[in-house]
Amino acid sequence: AVLESYGVVVSLPGAERQHFHRDGPALFDSAISPLLPAHALTVAYPLVEMNETNGTTALWPGSHRWKKADKDAPSFAPVVPPGSAMLWDFRTYHSGTANNSAQPRPLITATFA
């Protein structure tokens, strides 16, 4: 595995929900990409608890296999304590949820390919 990229995403107090997205384009054309194993993984390390008030990262389970985006599919918005990590296939659709707290929500991210 190679550390391909890293950074920090900060959701400020009052920030609205982030757009629904993948972390990058498909490696190959859309017909074959959903059939392949992961070519990259995203790891997220919250520095404060990710929850309903601070906001979290909502994931669309199984979306790494989708041939077409479906924003109306059910998502999963976990509570993640600091010191934990979230890990998802680079192709998974996700979205940061709104920050309804009075504090910033910092999240360290890294992509391994």
C-alpha positions in Angstrom: 0.0 0.0 0.0 1.1 3.5 -0.8 0.0 6.6 1.1 -1.4 8.4 -2.0 -2.8 11.5 -0.2 -3.6 12.9 3.2 -5.2 16.1 4.7 -7.6 17.6 7.1 -11.2 18.4 6.5 -12.8 20.8 9.0 -16.6 21.3 9.2 -17.2 24.6 10.9 -20.1 25.3 13.3 -23.3 25.8 11.3 -21.8 24.1 8.2 -24.5 22.4 6.0 -24.4 18.9 4.7 -21.6 18.2 2.2 -22.4 17.1 -1.3 -22.9 13.4 -2.1 -19.6 12.2 -3.7 -16.9 9.6 -4.3 -13.3 10.4 -3.5 -12.2 10.1 -7.1 -13.1 8.8 -10.5 -13.4 5.2 -11.4 -10.1 3.5 -12.2 -11.6 2.0 -15.4 -14.8 2.5 -17.4 -18.1 2.3 -15.5 -18.9 -1.2 -16.8 -15.9 -3.0 -15.2 -15.1 -0.8 -12.2 -18.0 -2.1 -10.0 -16.8 -5.7 -10.5 -13.2 -5.1 -9.3 -11.8 -5.2 -5.8 -10.8 -1.9 -4.2 -7.9 -0.1 -5.8 -7.7 2.5 -3.0 -9.0 2.9 0.6 -9.9 6.1 2.4 -9.2 6.2 6.2 -10.7 9.0 8.3 -9.6 9.8 11.9 -12.0 12.1 13.8 -10.4 14.4 16.3 -13.8 15.0 18.0 -16.7 12.7 18.3 -18.7 12.4 15.1 -22.3 12.3 16.0 -25.7 13.8 15.3 -24.8 17.2 16.8 -21.2 17.6 15.6 -22.0 15.8 12.3 -20.5 12.6 10.9 -19.6 11.0 7.6 -22.7 9.3 6.1 -21.9 6.3 3.9 -24.0 4.6 1.2 -23.3 0.9 1.8 -22.7 -1.1 -1.4 -22.3 2.1 -3.5 -18.8 1.1 -4.5 -20.6 -1.5 -6.8 -23.1 1.0 -8.3 -23.1 1.6 -12.0 -25.2 4.7 -11.4 -25.4 7.1 -8.4 -28.6 6.9 -6.3 -28.8 9.7 -3.7 -32.2 8.3 -2.5 -30.7 4.9 -1.4 -30.4 4.5 2.4 -27.3 5.8 4.0 -25.5 5.0 7.3 -24.3 7.8 9.6 -22.3 6.2 12.4 -21.2 7.8 15.7 -17.4 7.6 15.7 -15.4 8.5 18.8 -12.0 10.3 18.7 -9.2 7.7 18.6 -11.2 5.5 16.2 -11.0 5.3 12.5 -13.4 4.9 9.6 -12.3 3.0 6.5 -14.1 2.8 3.2 -13.5 1.8 -0.4 -12.4 4.9 -2.4 -15.4 4.3 -4.7 -18.0 4.5 -1.9 -20.4 7.4 -2.0 -20.4 9.5 1.1 -21.2 12.9 2.5 -20.2 14.9 5.6 -23.4 15.7 7.6 -24.3 19.2 9.0 -22.4 20.5 12.0 -25.1 21.7 14.4 -22.6 22.3 17.2 -20.7 25.4 18.3 -17.4 23.7 17.7 -15.4 22.8 14.5 -15.3 19.1 13.5 -11.8 18.3 12.3 -11.2 15.0 10.5 -7.8 13.7 9.3 -8.1 11.8 6.0 -5.6 9.5 4.2 -5.9 7.6 1.0 -4.0 4.4 0.5 -3.6 2.9 -3.0 
